[in-house]
Amino acid sequence: MAWETDAIRSIELRDPRGVPLPPFSPGAHIDLTLPGKLKRSYSLIGSPEDRSRYEIGVYREPQSRGGSIALHDQIRVGDLIESTEPANNFELREDASHSVFIAGGIGITPFLPMVERLGHKLRPFELHYCARDRASAGFVERLRGCGPRLHVAYSREPGGCRIDIAQIVAAAPEDTHLYCCGPKPMLEDFERATSGRDPAFIHVEHFTPVDPPALAGGYLVELARAGRTVAVPPGNTLLQTLLDEGFDVPCSCLEGVCGTCETRVLAGVPDHRDVVLSKEERAAGNTMMICCSGAKSERLVLDL
């Protein structure tokens, strides 16, 4: 464990048996089970070549739902923490002709292994990183290796300014892969600036939900493999209904952010509320995040 700033802690996780950990690619995350049975997702910030450990960076969120407080205040060296294998909803396009990364605050974490990978492969990129001030900017020393490709802005220091996302996007060639991770206002600015571009070149990582969960209820869910049908009542999410019925369904963030609960849809029309699926994937309706999404049809058939 190490302190990156007064509010950001980097934490190493190793297998207690000393065996190599499952591989991961830049942009991947793991889900941790924390005290109180909390399940939270964290980006992996270490080198994918190092199979001896996973490393995460955790910001102590003042309005934490419990995850960051647990990792800052309760977890100690030597504690055992259950982790899933890495998953990746924010993959790096390593063969891109050019890549631009835009990060705000702790949103820098998924980009750390990305820019290091591109640097090793001598691929062109630039990284724009915005923090409130120097004291709150994590991993800056680690990023010095980016050289002139790193642009850091401090929004609350004397003479400081915010990143001009519209200008950055406008200056990027059309075949540039553009990535953004940070607070909600930054993501909204990024999505506006990139709205006219090919979505195949746009990549966004959310830490918080955009839409409220679907709580209208009033529909039936048929579980094809279990051979059961359950009714989702008003005020309940689909996931909570299944848990109440005794089904053991993989889940973590409960907000449609991490992708852990992605489930195949065999019939029916989902009411998507997640931030994982693309517009095209939502329109296809082949999968859904059952922790927050519901149904627009009277019946859903799921591969459960």
ChimeraX attribute file (.defattr): number of C-alpha atoms within 10 A of each C-alpha:
attribute: neighborCount
match mode: 1-to-1
recipient: residues
	/A:1	15
	/A:2	10
	/A:3	15
	/A:4	19
	/A:5	15
	/A:6	12
	/A:7	18
	/A:8	22
	/A:9	19
	/A:10	20
	/A:11	20
	/A:12	16
	/A:13	19
	/A:14	17
	/A:15	14
	/A:16	9
	/A:17	6
	/A:18	9
	/A:19	11
	/A:20	12
	/A:21	16
	/A:22	13
	/A:23	15
	/A:24	21
	/A:25	19
	/A:26	25
	/A:27	22
	/A:28	23
	/A:29	24
	/A:30	21
	/A:31	22
	/A:32	19
	/A:33	17
	/A:34	20
	/A:35	14
	/A:36	9
	/A:37	9
	/A:38	15
	/A:39	18
	/A:40	20
	/A:41	23
	/A:42	19
	/A:43	27
	/A:44	27
	/A:45	24
	/A:46	22
	/A:47	18
	/A:48	19
	/A:49	11
	/A:50	12
	/A:51	16
	/A:52	16
	/A:53	19
	/A:54	24
	/A:55	17
	/A:56	20
	/A:57	26
	/A:58	22
	/A:59	23
	/A:60	20
	/A:61	14
	/A:62	10
	/A:63	8
	/A:64	11
	/A:65	11
	/A:66	17
	/A:67	22
	/A:68	21
	/A:69	17
	/A:70	17
	/A:71	18
	/A:72	20
	/A:73	9
	/A:74	11
	/A:75	16
	/A:76	12
	/A:77	9
	/A:78	9
	/A:79	9
	/A:80	14
	/A:81	13
	/A:82	10
	/A:83	15
	/A:84	13
	/A:85	13
	/A:86	20
	/A:87	21
	/A:88	17
	/A:89	16
	/A:90	21
	/A:91	16
	/A:92	23
	/A:93	15
	/A:94	16
	/A:95	12
	/A:96	15
	/A:97	13
	/A:98	19
	/A:99	24
	/A:100	19
	/A:101	21
	/A:102	26
	/A:103	25
	/A:104	25
	/A:105	19
	/A:106	24
	/A:107	23
	/A:108	26
	/A:109	24
	/A:110	27
	/A:111	24
	/A:112	21
	/A:113	21
	/A:114	23
	/A:115	27
	/A:116	18
	/A:117	19
	/A:118	20
	/A:119	15
	/A:120	8
	/A:121	11
	/A:122	9
	/A:123	15
	/A:124	15
	/A:125	21
	/A:126	18
	/A:127	22
	/A:128	20
	/A:129	25
	/A:130	25
	/A:131	25
	/A:132	17
	/A:133	16
	/A:134	16
	/A:135	12
	/A:136	18
	/A:137	24
	/A:138	24
	/A:139	18
	/A:140	15
	/A:141	9
	/A:142	10
	/A:143	15
	/A:144	11
	/A:145	13
	/A:146	16
	/A:147	9
	/A:148	9
	/A:149	17
	/A:150	17
	/A:151	14
	/A:152	19
	/A:153	20
	/A:154	20
	/A:155	16
	/A:156	13
	/A:157	12
	/A:158	8
	/A:159	7
	/A:160	12
	/A:161	14
	/A:162	16
	/A:163	21
	/A:164	13
	/A:165	20
	/A:166	14
	/A:167	10
	/A:168	16
	/A:169	18
	/A:170	11
	/A:171	10
	/A:172	14
	/A:173	11
	/A:174	13
	/A:175	14
	/A:176	17
	/A:177	24
	/A:178	25
	/A:179	22
	/A:180	26
	/A:181	26
	/A:182	24
	/A:183	16
	/A:184	15
	/A:185	10
	/A:186	20
	/A:187	21
	/A:188	13
	/A:189	14
	/A:190	23
	/A:191	18
	/A:192	12
	/A:193	16
	/A:194	18
	/A:195	11
	/A:196	8
	/A:197	14
	/A:198	11
	/A:199	14
	/A:200	10
	/A:201	16
	/A:202	16
	/A:203	19
	/A:204	18
	/A:205	21
	/A:206	20
	/A:207	19
	/A:208	16
	/A:209	18
	/A:210	15
	/A:211	14
	/A:212	12
	/A:213	23
	/A:214	21
	/A:215	17
	/A:216	15
	/A:217	19
	/A:218	17
	/A:219	18
	/A:220	18
	/A:221	22
	/A:222	19
	/A:223	18
	/A:224	14
	/A:225	10
	/A:226	11
	/A:227	8
	/A:228	10
	/A:229	14
	/A:230	15
	/A:231	15
	/A:232	22
	/A:233	15
	/A:234	12
	/A:235	14
	/A:236	18
	/A:237	22
	/A:238	27
	/A:239	23
	/A:240	18
	/A:241	19
	/A:242	20
	/A:243	12
	/A:244	10
	/A:245	10
	/A:246	9
	/A:247	13
	/A:248	10
	/A:249	16
	/A:250	13
	/A:251	20
	/A:252	21
	/A:253	20
	/A:254	22
	/A:255	23
	/A:256	31
	/A:257	25
	/A:258	28
	/A:259	25
	/A:260	21
	/A:261	21
	/A:262	18
	/A:263	18
	/A:264	16
	/A:265	19
	/A:266	17
	/A:267	16
	/A:268	17
	/A:269	21
	/A:270	23
	/A:271	19
	/A:272	25
	/A:273	24
	/A:274	28
	/A:275	21
	/A:276	22
	/A:277	20
	/A:278	14
	/A:279	11
	/A:280	9
	/A:281	12
	/A:282	18
	/A:283	12
	/A:284	11
	/A:285	18
	/A:286	16
	/A:287	19
	/A:288	28
	/A:289	29
	/A:290	33
	/A:291	30
	/A:292	27
	/A:293	23
	/A:294	28
	/A:295	24
	/A:296	17
	/A:297	14
	/A:298	12
	/A:299	19
	/A:300	20
	/A:301	18
	/A:302	21
	/A:303	14
	/A:304	16
